[in-house]
């Protein structure tokens, strides 16, 4: 008997939750390893980079799953997760620069772009929810 017969397939929501969890764990491990080799210097951006995919990725998807709300369309998911990625990378870059002992005003672009993309993705999802509610018979 092959393993493909007995293996349980993940639905798209579960797959995305798992991906966000893996990214969170990777960021936490990356921050920990980076700090071990940073000679006792730490940065909050590096410490808490894992929080973006965890809080903005996993928790909303778990909430959508628990409430049995419609799954976001591909555009909303892509834009929203691009925002999460920008925020996560921005946090890592800011943390690395802080550990190095410098700053760069260009890191502000990560925060602005990430916030705007995440807000746009959430707005597209909420608008699609409202449209689907209006289409339902009373």
RODREN-807857 format. One line per field, with one value per atom (N, C-alpha, C): residue number from 1; residue in one letter; atom name; x, y, z negated. Coordinates in nm, 4 decimals. Example, Ala and Ser with C-alpha at 12.3 -4.5 7.8 and 13.67 -1.06 7.14 Angstrom:
BEGIN
nr = 1:1:1:2:2:2
rest = A:A:A:S:S:S
atom = N:CA:C:N:CA:C
x = 1.3190:1.2300:1.3200:1.2850:1.3670:1.2900
y = -0.5690:-0.4500:-0.3300:-0.2250:-0.1060:0.0030
z = -0.7800:-0.7800:-0.7800:-0.7080:-0.7140:-0.7870
***
This chain:
BEGIN
nr = 1:1:1:2:2:2:3:3:3:4:4:4:5:5:5:6:6:6:7:7:7:8:8:8:9:9:9:10:10:10:11:11:11:12:12:12:13:13:13:14:14:14:15:15:15:16:16:16:17:17:17:18:18:18:19:19:19:20:20:20:21:21:21:22:22:22:23:23:23:24:24:24:25:25:25:26:26:26:27:27:27:28:28:28:29:29:29:30:30:30:31:31:31:32:32:32:33:33:33:34:34:34:35:35:35:36:36:36:37:37:37:38:38:38:39:39:39:40:40:40:41:41:41:42:42:42:43:43:43:44:44:44:45:45:45:46:46:46:47:47:47:48:48:48:49:49:49:50:50:50:51:51:51:52:52:52:53:53:53:54:54:54:55:55:55:56:56:56:57:57:57:58:58:58:59:59:59:60:60:60:61:61:61:62:62:62:63:63:63:64:64:64:65:65:65:66:66:66:67:67:67:68:68:68:69:69:69:70:70:70:71:71:71:72:72:72:73:73:73:74:74:74:75:75:75:76:76:76:77:77:77:78:78:78:79:79:79:80:80:80:81:81:81:82:82:82:83:83:83:84:84:84:85:85:85:86:86:86:87:87:87:88:88:88:89:89:89:90:90:90:91:91:91:92:92:92:93:93:93:94:94:94:95:95:95:96:96:96:97:97:97:98:98:98:99:99:99:100:100:100:101:101:101:102:102:102:103:103:103:104:104:104:105:105:105:106:106:106:107:107:107:108:108:108:109:109:109:110:110:110:111:111:111:112:112:112:113:113:113:114:114:114:115:115:115:116:116:116:117:117:117:118:118:118:119:119:119:120:120:120:121:121:121:122:122:122:123:123:123:124:124:124:125:125:125:126:126:126:127:127:127:128:128:128:129:129:129:130:130:130:131:131:131:132:132:132:133:133:133:134:134:134:135:135:135:136:136:136:137:137:137:138:138:138
rest = X:X:X:X:X:X:X:X:X:X:X:X:X:X:X:X:X:X:X:X:X:X:X:X:X:X:X:X:X:X:X:X:X:X:X:X:X:X:X:X:X:X:X:X:X:X:X:X:X:X:X:X:X:X:X:X:X:X:X:X:X:X:X:X:X:X:X:X:X:X:X:X:X:X:X:X:X:X:X:X:X:X:X:X:X:X:X:X:X:X:X:X:X:X:X:X:X:X:X:X:X:X:X:X:X:X:X:X:X:X:X:X:X:X:X:X:X:X:X:X:X:X:X:X:X:X:X:X:X:X:X:X:X:X:X:X:X:X:X:X:X:X:X:X:X:X:X:X:X:X:X:X:X:X:X:X:X:X:X:X:X:X:X:X:X:X:X:X:X:X:X:X:X:X:X:X:X:X:X:X:X:X:X:X:X:X:X:X:X:X:X:X:X:X:X:X:X:X:X:X:X:X:X:X:X:X:X:X:X:X:X:X:X:X:X:X:X:X:X:X:X:X:X:X:X:X:X:X:X:X:X:X:X:X:X:X:X:X:X:X:X:X:X:X:X:X:X:X:X:X:X:X:X:X:X:X:X:X:X:X:X:X:X:X:X:X:X:X:X:X:X:X:X:X:X:X:X:X:X:X:X:X:X:X:X:X:X:X:X:X:X:X:X:X:X:X:X:X:X:X:X:X:X:X:X:X:X:X:X:X:X:X:X:X:X:X:X:X:X:X:X:X:X:X:X:X:X:X:X:X:X:X:X:X:X:X:X:X:X:X:X:X:X:X:X:X:X:X:X:X:X:X:X:X:X:X:X:X:X:X:X:X:X:X:X:X:X:X:X:X:X:X:X:X:X:X:X:X:X:X:X:X:X:X:X:X:X:X:X:X:X:X:X:X:X:X:X:X:X:X:X:X:X:X:X:X:X:X:X:X:X:X:X:X
atom = N:CA:C:N:CA:C:N:CA:C:N:CA:C:N:CA:C:N:CA:C:N:CA:C:N:CA:C:N:CA:C:N:CA:C:N:CA:C:N:CA:C:N:CA:C:N:CA:C:N:CA:C:N:CA:C:N:CA:C:N:CA:C:N:CA:C:N:CA:C:N:CA:C:N:CA:C:N:CA:C:N:CA:C:N:CA:C:N:CA:C:N:CA:C:N:CA:C:N:CA:C:N:CA:C:N:CA:C:N:CA:C:N:CA:C:N:CA:C:N:CA:C:N:CA:C:N:CA:C:N:CA:C:N:CA:C:N:CA:C:N:CA:C:N:CA:C:N:CA:C:N:CA:C:N:CA:C:N:CA:C:N:CA:C:N:CA:C:N:CA:C:N:CA:C:N:CA:C:N:CA:C:N:CA:C:N:CA:C:N:CA:C:N:CA:C:N:CA:C:N:CA:C:N:CA:C:N:CA:C:N:CA:C:N:CA:C:N:CA:C:N:CA:C:N:CA:C:N:CA:C:N:CA:C:N:CA:C:N:CA:C:N:CA:C:N:CA:C:N:CA:C:N:CA:C:N:CA:C:N:CA:C:N:CA:C:N:CA:C:N:CA:C:N:CA:C:N:CA:C:N:CA:C:N:CA:C:N:CA:C:N:CA:C:N:CA:C:N:CA:C:N:CA:C:N:CA:C:N:CA:C:N:CA:C:N:CA:C:N:CA:C:N:CA:C:N:CA:C:N:CA:C:N:CA:C:N:CA:C:N:CA:C:N:CA:C:N:CA:C:N:CA:C:N:CA:C:N:CA:C:N:CA:C:N:CA:C:N:CA:C:N:CA:C:N:CA:C:N:CA:C:N:CA:C:N:CA:C:N:CA:C:N:CA:C:N:CA:C:N:CA:C:N:CA:C:N:CA:C:N:CA:C:N:CA:C:N:CA:C:N:CA:C:N:CA:C:N:CA:C:N:CA:C:N:CA:C:N:CA:C:N:CA:C:N:CA:C:N:CA:C:N:CA:C:N:CA:C:N:CA:C:N:CA:C:N:CA:C:N:CA:C:N:CA:C:N:CA:C:N:CA:C
x = 0.0846:0.0000:0.0895:0.0608:0.1459:0.1034:0.1946:0.1638:0.0675:0.0573:-0.0337:-0.1790:-0.2067:-0.3435:-0.3821:-0.2891:-0.3199:-0.2902:-0.2157:-0.1794:-0.3018:-0.3156:-0.4274:-0.3874:-0.4684:-0.4405:-0.4874:-0.4085:-0.4454:-0.5271:-0.6306:-0.7047:-0.6240:-0.6594:-0.5782:-0.5627:-0.6656:-0.6547:-0.5537:-0.5612:-0.4675:-0.3242:-0.3089:-0.1763:-0.1180:-0.2003:-0.1530:-0.1218:-0.2017:-0.1738:-0.0405:-0.0184:0.1070:0.2259:0.2113:0.3192:0.3506:0.2473:0.2692:0.3356:0.2980:0.3617:0.5094:0.5396:0.6789:0.7610:0.7038:0.7747:0.7985:0.6997:0.7157:0.8280:0.8280:0.9332:1.0704:1.0773:1.2039:1.2541:1.1643:1.2055:1.2513:1.1830:1.2235:1.3617:1.3829:1.5135:1.6221:1.5910:1.6868:1.7269:1.6297:1.6596:1.7443:1.7135:1.7903:1.9351:1.9540:2.0895:2.1660:2.0990:2.1643:2.2108:2.1287:2.1664:2.2786:2.2862:2.3958:2.5293:2.5334:2.6566:2.6682:2.5812:2.5877:2.6619:2.7290:2.8119:2.7325:2.6163:2.5374:2.4533:2.4582:2.3764:2.2466:2.1342:2.0078:1.9243:1.8291:1.7394:1.5978:1.5046:1.3656:1.3104:1.3568:1.3137:1.3496:1.4667:1.5105:1.4388:1.4190:1.3526:1.2076:1.1362:0.9920:0.9494:1.0392:1.0034:0.9063:0.9132:0.8239:0.6785:0.6544:0.5180:0.4315:0.4911:0.4109:0.3417:0.4142:0.3422:0.2536:0.2893:0.2085:0.0784:0.0903:-0.0271:-0.1106:-0.0452:-0.1193:-0.1519:-0.0821:-0.1067:-0.1873:-0.1364:-0.1994:-0.3309:-0.3288:-0.4484:-0.5707:-0.5589:-0.6775:-0.7289:-0.6373:-0.6813:-0.7496:-0.6997:-0.7669:-0.9053:-0.9151:-1.0438:-1.1420:-1.0950:-1.1798:-1.2260:-1.1358:-1.1699:-1.2705:-1.2483:-1.3388:-1.4776:-1.4833:-1.6117:-1.6784:-1.6076:-1.6550:-1.6917:-1.6125:-1.6301:-1.5736:-1.6172:-1.5610:-1.4107:-1.3428:-1.1977:-1.1675:-1.0675:-1.0348:-0.9976:-1.0316:-0.9958:-0.8449:-0.7990:-0.6551:-0.5884:-0.6525:-0.5949:-0.5803:-0.6859:-0.6815:-0.5727:-0.5643:-0.4607:-0.3214:-0.3015:-0.1686:-0.1228:-0.2108:-0.1748:-0.1516:-0.2403:-0.2281:-0.0976:-0.0656:0.0570:0.1827:0.1708:0.2840:0.3104:0.2036:0.2193:0.2858:0.2449:0.3059:0.4543:0.4842:0.6245:0.7066:0.6508:0.7237:0.7470:0.6476:0.6638:0.7676:0.7655:0.8611:1.0035:1.0222:1.1558:1.2025:1.1113:1.1464:1.1913:1.1238:1.1627:1.3010:1.3268:1.4582:1.5688:1.5430:1.6434:1.6689:1.5625:1.5787:1.6567:1.6236:1.6954:1.8420:1.8716:2.0115:2.0886:2.0265:2.0934:2.1144:2.0150:2.0276:2.1391:2.1477:2.2553:2.3905:2.3963:2.5201:2.5576:2.4595:2.4880:2.4583:2.3733:2.3392:2.1894:2.1434:2.0044:2.0033:1.8888:1.8723:1.7290:1.7083:1.5710:1.4906:1.5576:1.4869:1.4105:1.4425:1.3678:1.2226:1.1958:1.0584:0.9699:1.0284:0.9530:0.8908:0.9626:0.9083:0.7796:0.7820:0.6664:0.5471:0.5732:0.4652:0.4072:0.4942:0.4471:0.3782:0.4368:0.3777:0.2419:0.2324:0.1038:-0.0013:0.0399:-0.0545:-0.1023:-0.0105:-0.0492:-0.1391:-0.1052:-0.1884:-0.3268:-0.3324:-0.4622:-0.5430:-0.4778:-0.5471:-0.6027:-0.5223:-0.5685:-0.6867:-0.6798:-0.7909:-0.9156:-0.8964:-1.0101:-1.0768:-0.9971:-1.0535:-1.1335:-1.0825:-1.1544:-1.2851:-1.2803:-1.4023:-1.5054:-1.4609:-1.5536:-1.6172:-1.5375:-1.5939:-1.6935:-1.6684:-1.7646:-1.8951:-1.8846:-2.0049:-2.0840:-2.0144:-2.0831:-2.1532:-2.0899:-2.1531:-2.2737:-2.2708:-2.3863:-2.5046:-2.4778:-2.5845:-2.6485:-2.5707:-2.6236:-2.7118:-2.7007:-2.7799:-2.9260:-3.0197:-3.1606:-3.1896:-3.2826:-3.3137:-3.3975
y = -0.1168:0.0000:0.1237:0.2159:0.3350:0.4386:0.5285:0.6310:0.7346:0.7491:0.8481:0.8112:0.6828:0.6396:0.6741:0.6596:0.6812:0.8238:0.8986:1.0337:1.1251:1.2091:1.3032:1.4305:1.4714:1.5937:1.7136:1.8202:1.9440:2.0295:2.0945:2.1886:2.3178:2.4094:2.5304:2.6149:2.6217:2.6990:2.6365:2.5062:2.4377:2.4502:2.4436:2.4570:2.5951:2.6993:2.8354:2.8580:2.8016:2.8109:2.7435:2.6271:2.5550:2.6347:2.6945:2.7757:2.8936:2.9623:3.0758:3.0323:2.9158:2.8636:2.8326:2.7718:2.7390:2.8671:2.9684:3.0959:3.1589:3.1525:3.2059:3.1345:3.0023:2.9248:2.9549:2.9697:3.0024:3.1383:3.2362:3.3709:3.3691:3.2915:3.2812:3.2161:3.1091:3.0416:3.1314:3.2018:3.2921:3.4023:3.4600:3.5644:3.5129:3.3913:3.3336:3.3069:3.2480:3.2195:3.3485:3.4466:3.5744:3.6401:3.6313:3.6931:3.6192:3.4899:3.4139:3.4656:3.4989:3.5443:3.6962:3.7665:3.9138:3.9704:3.8859:3.9272:4.0012:3.9486:4.0055:4.1257:4.1678:4.2809:4.2243:4.2825:4.2331:4.3498:4.3167:4.4172:4.3621:4.4470:4.4034:4.3626:4.4268:4.3887:4.2455:4.2037:4.0667:3.9693:4.0120:3.9263:3.8954:3.9952:3.9815:3.9724:3.9414:3.9261:3.8100:3.7098:3.5950:3.6318:3.7434:3.7806:3.8193:3.8749:3.9166:3.7986:3.6940:3.5818:3.5070:3.5104:3.4400:3.5152:3.6429:3.7208:3.7639:3.8042:3.8523:3.7408:3.6287:3.5198:3.4063:3.3470:3.2286:3.2633:3.3649:3.3946:3.4317:3.5207:3.5487:3.4252:3.3424:3.2222:3.1236:3.1127:3.0277:3.0831:3.2145:3.2783:3.2543:3.2686:3.2421:3.0969:3.0063:2.8642:2.8354:2.8917:2.8657:2.9250:3.0414:3.1049:3.0517:2.9658:2.9102:3.0191:3.1230:3.2336:3.1904:3.2548:3.2210:3.2466:3.1594:3.1700:3.2883:3.3704:3.4857:3.4421:3.5266:3.4935:3.5061:3.4617:3.4549:3.5920:3.6926:3.8269:3.8793:3.8664:3.9147:3.8431:3.7111:3.6337:3.6758:3.6916:3.7253:3.8627:3.9609:4.0968:4.1014:4.0372:4.0364:3.9703:3.8555:3.7864:3.8568:3.9315:4.0150:4.1227:4.1770:4.2739:4.2131:4.0921:4.0233:3.9976:3.9569:3.9319:4.0601:4.1706:4.2980:4.3401:4.3235:4.3584:4.2695:4.1407:4.0471:4.0783:4.0972:4.1289:4.2643:4.3607:4.4918:4.4829:4.3974:4.3784:4.3151:4.2151:4.1502:4.2464:4.3241:4.4197:4.5277:4.5811:4.6833:4.6276:4.5031:4.4399:4.4177:4.3730:4.3510:4.4826:4.5884:4.7190:4.7709:4.7490:4.7932:4.7175:4.5870:4.5086:4.5559:4.5898:4.6395:4.7763:4.8483:4.9778:5.0954:5.0756:5.1835:5.1819:5.2810:5.2858:5.3293:5.3133:5.3562:5.4023:5.5238:5.5723:5.4938:5.4192:5.3419:5.2228:5.1828:5.0729:5.1127:5.2412:5.2880:5.2418:5.2219:5.1766:5.0388:4.9507:4.8194:4.8324:4.9184:4.9342:4.9934:5.0942:5.1584:5.0620:4.9999:4.9075:4.7855:4.7307:4.6144:4.6449:4.7574:4.7965:4.8238:4.8916:4.9231:4.7959:4.7040:4.5798:4.4933:4.4822:4.4035:4.4664:4.5992:4.6671:4.6501:4.6583:4.6398:4.4983:4.3991:4.2603:4.2365:4.2922:4.2781:4.3501:4.4677:4.5435:4.4690:4.4116:4.3349:4.2168:4.1492:4.0360:4.0824:4.1916:4.2402:4.2870:4.3513:4.3939:4.2721:4.1686:4.0476:3.9805:3.9875:3.9338:4.0122:4.1441:4.2274:4.2042:4.1896:4.1629:4.0285:3.9278:3.7955:3.7970:3.8807:3.8944:3.9587:4.0585:4.1260:4.0344:3.9406:3.8475:3.7403:3.7175:3.6143:3.6592:3.5676:3.6046:3.6214:3.7087:3.7388:3.6332
z = 0.0000:0.0000:0.0000:0.0872:0.0957:-0.0075:-0.0381:-0.1377:-0.0851:0.0457:0.1017:0.0759:0.0586:0.0311:-0.1123:-0.2045:-0.3449:-0.3917:-0.3132:-0.3537:-0.3461:-0.4449:-0.4504:-0.3779:-0.2824:-0.2076:-0.2879:-0.2855:-0.3521:-0.2563:-0.3089:-0.2249:-0.2152:-0.1243:-0.1052:-0.2322:-0.3145:-0.4389:-0.5329:-0.5495:-0.6382:-0.5868:-0.4553:-0.3952:-0.4231:-0.4078:-0.4317:-0.5799:-0.6683:-0.8120:-0.8432:-0.7849:-0.8074:-0.7542:-0.6366:-0.5798:-0.6715:-0.7193:-0.8092:-0.9396:-0.9912:-1.1125:-1.0883:-0.9739:-0.9407:-0.9255:-0.8597:-0.8448:-0.9821:-1.0697:-1.2057:-1.2797:-1.2718:-1.3384:-1.2789:-1.1457:-1.0815:-1.1287:-1.1342:-1.1790:-1.3245:-1.4080:-1.5480:-1.5583:-1.4831:-1.4848:-1.4258:-1.3171:-1.2549:-1.3517:-1.4199:-1.5177:-1.6329:-1.6787:-1.7893:-1.7479:-1.6312:-1.5837:-1.5588:-1.4985:-1.4704:-1.5998:-1.7023:-1.8302:-1.9004:-1.8812:-1.9408:-1.8866:-1.7593:-1.6966:-1.6905:-1.7615:-1.7585:-1.8797:-1.9548:-2.0680:-2.1749:-2.2084:-2.3181:-2.2820:-2.1585:-2.1151:-2.0590:-2.0957:-2.0437:-1.9926:-1.9083:-1.8510:-1.8542:-1.8893:-1.8975:-1.7610:-1.6554:-1.5214:-1.4879:-1.5308:-1.5070:-1.6012:-1.7245:-1.8229:-1.7856:-1.7380:-1.7195:-1.5736:-1.4828:-1.3415:-1.3210:-1.4092:-1.3967:-1.4218:-1.4885:-1.5274:-1.4077:-1.3033:-1.1877:-1.1199:-1.0803:-1.0189:-1.1178:-1.2457:-1.3439:-1.3727:-1.4070:-1.4467:-1.3265:-1.2191:-1.1023:-1.0029:-1.0109:-0.9178:-0.9770:-1.0831:-1.1405:-1.2113:-1.2960:-1.3757:-1.2916:-1.1905:-1.1090:-1.0336:-0.9838:-0.9131:-1.0078:-1.1297:-1.2281:-1.2621:-1.2733:-1.3005:-1.1861:-1.0626:-0.9464:-0.9462:-0.9809:-0.9855:-1.0957:-1.2142:-1.3266:-1.3031:-1.2409:-1.2139:-1.0879:-1.0176:-0.8908:-0.7910:-0.7930:-0.6982:-0.5635:-0.4566:-0.3248:-0.3215:-0.2496:-0.2337:-0.1422:-0.1741:-0.0885:0.0534:0.1502:0.2881:0.3077:0.4216:0.4458:0.4409:0.4986:0.4982:0.3557:0.2758:0.1374:0.0580:0.0745:0.0036:0.0463:0.1765:0.2280:0.1804:0.1905:0.1493:-0.0017:-0.0773:-0.2232:-0.2665:-0.2080:-0.2470:-0.1952:-0.0861:-0.0426:-0.1476:-0.2066:-0.3147:-0.4365:-0.4716:-0.5856:-0.5578:-0.4350:-0.3984:-0.4072:-0.3596:-0.3659:-0.5109:-0.5951:-0.7365:-0.8045:-0.7725:-0.8323:-0.7882:-0.6590:-0.6074:-0.6608:-0.6664:-0.7208:-0.8654:-0.9418:-1.0808:-1.0916:-1.0074:-1.0087:-0.9653:-0.8615:-0.8129:-0.9180:-0.9760:-1.0804:-1.1988:-1.2370:-1.3473:-1.3169:-1.1945:-1.1565:-1.1556:-1.1045:-1.1046:-1.2464:-1.3314:-1.4703:-1.5427:-1.5186:-1.5787:-1.5275:-1.4004:-1.3411:-1.3972:-1.4507:-1.5115:-1.4219:-1.3246:-1.2330:-1.2051:-1.1339:-1.0895:-0.9435:-0.8810:-0.7434:-0.7264:-0.6772:-0.6619:-0.5580:-0.4725:-0.3714:-0.4299:-0.5522:-0.6132:-0.6394:-0.6429:-0.6596:-0.5447:-0.4271:-0.3102:-0.3367:-0.4061:-0.4398:-0.5211:-0.6202:-0.7086:-0.6347:-0.5518:-0.4767:-0.3736:-0.2952:-0.1914:-0.2533:-0.3581:-0.4239:-0.4836:-0.5525:-0.6106:-0.5043:-0.3969:-0.2892:-0.2182:-0.1901:-0.1236:-0.2119:-0.3395:-0.4305:-0.4447:-0.4553:-0.4657:-0.3376:-0.2217:-0.0948:-0.0831:-0.1182:-0.1133:-0.2061:-0.3271:-0.4218:-0.3705:-0.3103:-0.2573:-0.1418:-0.0531:0.0585:0.0053:-0.0956:-0.1553:-0.2193:-0.2951:-0.3602:-0.2582:-0.1519:-0.0463:0.0209:0.0453:0.1059:0.0115:-0.1191:-0.2164:-0.2129:-0.2081:-0.2040:-0.0761:0.0360:0.1626:0.1596:0.1006:0.0943:0.0004:-0.1021:-0.1932:-0.1229:-0.0369:0.0360:0.1387:0.1921:0.2924:0.2323:0.1012:0.0360:0.0212:0.0423:0.0213:-0.1277:-0.1596:-0.2998:-0.3649
***
